[in-house]
């Protein structure tokens, strides 16, 4: 059984991914989320980036009183804006992506640059999502619920899936094929 586990990269990936996800969940729920530090850091950065994107497109944003615990709202001046909750800050997506990258086969030399670029990409797509939701609130607040819960979930998760697909096809695929070839030669 142990030999089969070591030989089958997909079984090993699934088993390790489940274990790491459970570990992540326990650590997040027991320590990280209650302390609020990492969620706060990510939300502060999302407020900054999303407001910057809105400014880039010529929008005047809601007045900011600094990055204290109460600043979680990004919006266009004259609107209610959008509130960034902990579940919407992308931290869980970072963890899922990281777990996938750690457990899925592939050369570590490429993982060392692909992981940080993927995390940055996920964070930027989330900032764009928040800015777009702020624009939607300005145009028609009735569209917020649908776009928040469906449209942008599809967009963000599709981006993460695209990253996984690129990794699996471009980097892991040839690596797995080489590993199989090397094991058959032995």
C-alpha positions as a Markdown table, in Angstrom:
| # | Residue | x | y | z |
|---|---|---|---|---|
| 1 | Unk | 0.0 | 0.0 | 0.0 |
| 2 | Unk | 2.8 | 2.4 | 0.9 |
| 3 | Unk | 4.6 | 1.6 | -2.4 |
| 4 | Unk | 1.4 | 2.4 | -4.3 |
| 5 | Unk | 1.0 | 5.6 | -2.4 |
| 6 | Unk | 4.5 | 6.7 | -3.3 |
| 7 | Unk | 4.1 | 5.6 | -7.0 |
| 8 | Unk | 0.8 | 7.2 | -7.6 |
| 9 | Unk | 1.2 | 11.1 | -7.7 |
| 10 | Unk | -2.5 | 11.7 | -8.0 |
| 11 | Unk | -3.4 | 9.6 | -4.9 |
| 12 | Unk | -0.6 | 11.2 | -3.0 |
| 13 | Unk | -1.8 | 14.7 | -4.1 |
| 14 | Unk | -5.3 | 14.0 | -3.0 |
| 15 | Unk | -4.3 | 12.6 | 0.4 |
| 16 | Unk | -1.8 | 15.3 | 1.2 |
| 17 | Unk | -4.2 | 18.1 | 0.0 |
| 18 | Unk | -7.0 | 16.9 | 2.3 |
| 19 | Unk | -4.6 | 16.6 | 5.2 |
| 20 | Unk | -3.1 | 20.1 | 4.6 |
| 21 | Unk | -6.6 | 21.6 | 4.1 |
| 22 | Unk | -7.7 | 20.2 | 7.5 |
| 23 | Unk | -4.6 | 21.6 | 9.1 |
| 24 | Unk | -5.1 | 25.0 | 7.4 |
| 25 | Unk | -8.8 | 25.0 | 8.5 |
| 26 | Unk | -7.9 | 24.3 | 12.2 |
| 27 | Unk | -5.1 | 26.8 | 12.3 |
| 28 | Unk | -7.2 | 29.5 | 10.6 |
| 29 | Unk | -10.3 | 28.9 | 12.8 |
| 30 | Unk | -8.3 | 28.5 | 16.1 |
| 31 | Unk | -5.7 | 31.2 | 15.8 |
| 32 | Unk | -5.5 | 33.2 | 12.6 |
| 33 | Unk | -9.1 | 34.3 | 12.3 |
| 34 | Unk | -9.6 | 35.1 | 16.0 |
| 35 | Unk | -6.5 | 37.2 | 16.1 |
| 36 | Unk | -7.6 | 39.0 | 13.0 |
| 37 | Unk | -4.0 | 40.2 | 12.1 |
| 38 | Unk | -3.7 | 38.5 | 8.7 |
| 39 | Unk | -7.2 | 39.2 | 7.6 |
| 40 | Unk | -6.7 | 42.9 | 8.6 |
| 41 | Unk | -3.4 | 43.1 | 6.6 |
| 42 | Unk | -5.1 | 41.7 | 3.5 |
| 43 | Unk | -8.2 | 43.9 | 3.8 |
| 44 | Unk | -6.1 | 47.0 | 4.3 |
| 45 | Unk | -4.2 | 46.2 | 1.2 |
| 46 | Unk | -7.4 | 45.5 | -0.7 |
| 47 | Unk | -8.8 | 48.8 | 0.4 |
| 48 | Unk | -5.7 | 50.5 | -0.9 |
| 49 | Unk | -5.5 | 48.6 | -4.2 |
| 50 | Unk | -9.2 | 48.8 | -5.0 |
| 51 | Unk | -9.3 | 52.6 | -4.2 |
| 52 | Unk | -6.3 | 53.0 | -6.4 |
| 53 | Unk | -8.0 | 51.2 | -9.3 |
| 54 | Unk | -11.0 | 53.4 | -8.9 |
| 55 | Unk | -8.8 | 56.5 | -8.9 |
| 56 | Unk | -7.1 | 55.2 | -12.0 |
| 57 | Unk | -10.4 | 55.2 | -13.7 |
| 58 | Unk | -11.2 | 58.7 | -12.5 |
| 59 | Unk | -13.6 | 57.9 | -9.7 |
| 60 | Unk | -13.5 | 59.9 | -6.5 |
| 61 | Unk | -13.6 | 57.4 | -3.6 |
| 62 | Unk | -15.3 | 57.6 | -0.2 |
| 63 | Unk | -13.3 | 59.6 | 2.3 |
| 64 | Unk | -10.8 | 57.5 | 4.2 |
| 65 | Unk | -9.9 | 58.2 | 7.8 |
| 66 | Unk | -6.8 | 55.9 | 7.8 |
| 67 | Unk | -6.3 | 52.2 | 8.0 |
| 68 | Unk | -7.7 | 51.4 | 11.3 |
| 69 | Unk | -10.0 | 48.5 | 12.3 |
| 70 | Unk | -13.1 | 50.3 | 10.9 |
| 71 | Unk | -11.9 | 50.8 | 7.4 |
| 72 | Unk | -13.3 | 48.0 | 5.4 |
| 73 | Unk | -15.3 | 50.0 | 2.9 |
| 74 | Unk | -14.3 | 50.8 | -0.7 |
| 75 | Unk | -16.6 | 52.9 | -2.8 |
| 76 | Unk | -17.3 | 55.8 | -5.0 |
| 77 | Unk | -18.0 | 59.1 | -3.3 |
| 78 | Unk | -21.8 | 59.5 | -2.9 |
| 79 | Unk | -22.5 | 55.8 | -2.6 |
| 80 | Unk | -22.6 | 53.4 | 0.3 |
| 81 | Unk | -19.6 | 51.5 | -1.1 |
| 82 | Unk | -18.9 | 47.8 | -0.5 |
| 83 | Unk | -17.8 | 46.3 | 2.8 |
| 84 | Unk | -14.9 | 43.8 | 2.7 |
| 85 | Unk | -15.6 | 40.9 | 5.0 |
| 86 | Unk | -13.1 | 38.4 | 6.1 |
| 87 | Unk | -14.6 | 35.6 | 3.9 |
| 88 | Unk | -14.2 | 37.9 | 0.9 |
| 89 | Unk | -10.6 | 38.9 | 1.3 |
| 90 | Unk | -9.2 | 36.0 | -0.6 |
| 91 | Unk | -7.1 | 34.5 | 2.3 |
| 92 | Unk | -8.8 | 31.1 | 1.9 |
| 93 | Unk | -8.1 | 31.2 | -1.8 |
| 94 | Unk | -4.5 | 31.8 | -1.1 |
| 95 | Unk | -4.5 | 28.8 | 1.2 |
| 96 | Unk | -6.2 | 26.6 | -1.4 |
| 97 | Unk | -3.8 | 27.7 | -4.1 |
| 98 | Unk | -0.8 | 27.2 | -1.9 |
| 99 | Unk | -2.0 | 23.7 | -0.8 |
| 100 | Unk | -2.5 | 22.7 | -4.4 |
| 101 | Unk | 0.9 | 23.9 | -5.4 |
| 102 | Unk | 2.7 | 22.3 | -2.5 |
| 103 | Unk | 1.0 | 18.9 | -2.9 |
| 104 | Unk | 0.6 | 18.7 | -6.7 |
| 105 | Unk | 3.7 | 17.2 | -8.4 |
| 106 | Unk | 6.1 | 19.5 | -10.2 |
| 107 | Unk | 9.6 | 20.9 | -10.1 |
| 108 | Unk | 10.3 | 23.0 | -7.0 |
| 109 | Unk | 12.5 | 25.3 | -9.1 |
| 110 | Unk | 9.4 | 26.5 | -10.9 |
| 111 | Unk | 7.1 | 26.4 | -7.9 |
| 112 | Unk | 9.4 | 29.0 | -6.2 |
| 113 | Unk | 8.4 | 31.6 | -8.7 |
| 114 | Unk | 4.9 | 30.3 | -9.7 |
| 115 | Unk | 3.5 | 30.3 | -6.2 |
| 116 | Unk | 4.3 | 34.0 | -5.4 |
| 117 | Unk | 3.1 | 35.1 | -8.8 |
| 118 | Unk | -0.1 | 33.1 | -8.4 |
| 119 | Unk | -0.8 | 34.6 | -5.0 |
| 120 | Unk | -0.2 | 38.1 | -6.3 |
| 121 | Unk | -2.4 | 37.4 | -9.3 |
| 122 | Unk | -5.2 | 36.1 | -7.0 |
| 123 | Unk | -4.9 | 39.2 | -4.8 |
| 124 | Unk | -5.0 | 41.6 | -7.8 |
| 125 | Unk | -8.0 | 39.9 | -9.3 |
| 126 | Unk | -9.7 | 40.3 | -6.0 |
| 127 | Unk | -8.9 | 44.0 | -5.8 |
| 128 | Unk | -10.3 | 44.4 | -9.4 |
| 129 | Unk | -13.4 | 42.5 | -8.3 |
| 130 | Unk | -13.9 | 44.9 | -5.3 |
| 131 | Unk | -13.4 | 47.9 | -7.5 |
| 132 | Unk | -15.9 | 46.6 | -10.0 |
| 133 | Unk | -18.4 | 45.9 | -7.2 |
| 134 | Unk | -18.0 | 49.5 | -6.1 |
| 135 | Unk | -18.7 | 50.7 | -9.6 |
| 136 | Unk | -21.8 | 48.4 | -9.7 |
| 137 | Unk | -23.1 | 50.0 | -6.5 |
| 138 | Unk | -22.7 | 53.4 | -8.2 |
| 139 | Unk | -24.5 | 52.3 | -11.3 |
| 140 | Unk | -27.3 | 50.2 | -9.7 |
| 141 | Unk | -27.1 | 48.8 | -6.2 |
| 142 | Unk | -29.7 | 46.2 | -7.0 |
| 143 | Unk | -27.1 | 44.4 | -9.2 |
| 144 | Unk | -24.7 | 44.0 | -6.3 |
| 145 | Unk | -26.1 | 40.8 | -4.8 |
| 146 | Unk | -26.1 | 38.8 | -8.1 |
| 147 | Unk | -22.7 | 40.1 | -9.2 |
| 148 | Unk | -21.1 | 39.6 | -5.8 |
| 149 | Unk | -22.4 | 36.1 | -5.3 |
| 150 | Unk | -22.3 | 34.7 | -8.8 |
| 151 | Unk | -20.5 | 36.8 | -11.5 |
| 152 | Unk | -17.4 | 37.5 | -9.6 |
| 153 | Unk | -17.2 | 34.2 | -7.8 |
| 154 | Unk | -17.1 | 32.6 | -11.3 |
| 155 | Unk | -14.4 | 35.1 | -12.4 |
| 156 | Unk | -12.2 | 34.7 | -9.4 |
| 157 | Unk | -12.5 | 30.9 | -9.2 |
| 158 | Unk | -12.0 | 30.6 | -13.0 |
| 159 | Unk | -8.7 | 32.6 | -12.6 |
| 160 | Unk | -7.5 | 30.2 | -9.8 |
| 161 | Unk | -8.6 | 27.2 | -12.0 |
| 162 | Unk | -6.6 | 28.7 | -14.9 |
| 163 | Unk | -3.5 | 29.0 | -12.7 |
| 164 | Unk | -3.9 | 25.3 | -11.7 |
| 165 | Unk | -4.5 | 24.3 | -15.3 |
| 166 | Unk | -1.4 | 26.1 | -16.5 |
| 167 | Unk | 0.6 | 24.5 | -13.7 |
| 168 | Unk | -0.7 | 21.0 | -14.4 |
| 169 | Unk | -0.2 | 21.2 | -18.1 |
| 170 | Unk | 2.9 | 23.2 | -18.6 |
| 171 | Unk | 5.0 | 22.3 | -15.5 |
| 172 | Unk | 3.6 | 19.3 | -13.7 |
| 173 | Unk | 2.7 | 17.3 | -16.8 |
| 174 | Unk | 6.2 | 17.0 | -18.2 |
| 175 | Unk | 7.6 | 16.5 | -14.7 |
| 176 | Unk | 5.2 | 13.6 | -14.0 |
| 177 | Unk | 6.0 | 12.1 | -17.4 |
| 178 | Unk | 9.7 | 12.3 | -16.7 |
| 179 | Unk | 9.2 | 10.7 | -13.2 |
| 180 | Unk | 7.2 | 7.8 | -14.8 |
| 181 | Unk | 9.9 | 7.3 | -17.4 |
| 182 | Unk | 12.7 | 7.4 | -14.8 |
| 183 | Unk | 10.8 | 4.9 | -12.6 |
| 184 | Unk | 10.3 | 2.5 | -15.5 |
| 185 | Unk | 14.0 | 2.7 | -16.4 |
| 186 | Unk | 14.9 | 1.5 | -12.8 |
